[in-house]
């Protein structure tokens, strides 16, 4: 019997890790393996799951880009081959927020992995504020919707009715036959999830030419608040996630789609900043000129 394969897609900060954590609780009676694809070189989401008590043995991490891009496709196929030999009957792939998973079925077919995996659904998460704001300038967002079997508007507990309806209207304008559900606090139910048939695409939008910039902050930060203020002030910044060390302690910083927040956490994962192509040096220079950051690694 083939293993069930679910792709969890959605733009950076759309809530994939929160949804995944809830899905793992719902699937507690099943044998589940997870492949985490982080765009940053140092994966963050695995550390978050481990804090929740998720067994290291069920999680495989691939960082440094999209697994649907030529740069990581071989690593993805190799990891899936290893997963095909394991006992789990459900594999969930949490794709990078910049991933275009539209070519997944072709990848499975060409590699022979379709003999071992039954791709049942691609769940696309859509932040009613951030995803909608960037959909007109980032082609990957409508492409994620195009390859989805169902769209999930996330963070409905934080959004108002106008924001939710605008997100619904946008999705319907792009994909009229795509089922859309609302999620509150990252909750969805797999057993009642509406789906359309998986669509086949010959190629993925992910190429080295469309790859955004990213950098990792490798030094102590003068002030978490000053760092957040600079990152929030620049629309080129697409995603912020990870730990920073300051004289006032260590902080986990991440963007919510509306703002960037900090909280205490015990994780050894440096802060990764993902930004528009060609803008990382500009952001780094600003942080260094303000003496907020001494060093960062692209």
Helices and strands as residue ranges (DSSP letters): E 3-10, H 16-26, E 32-38, H 45-51, G 56-58, E 59-63, H 70-84, E 90-94, G 101-103, H 104-111, G 113-115, E 117-127, H 130-134, H 139-146, E 150-154, H 161-174, E 179-182, G 190-192, G 208-210, E 213-217, H 224-232, E 237-246, E 249-255, E 260-263, E 272-275, H 280-289, E 296-297
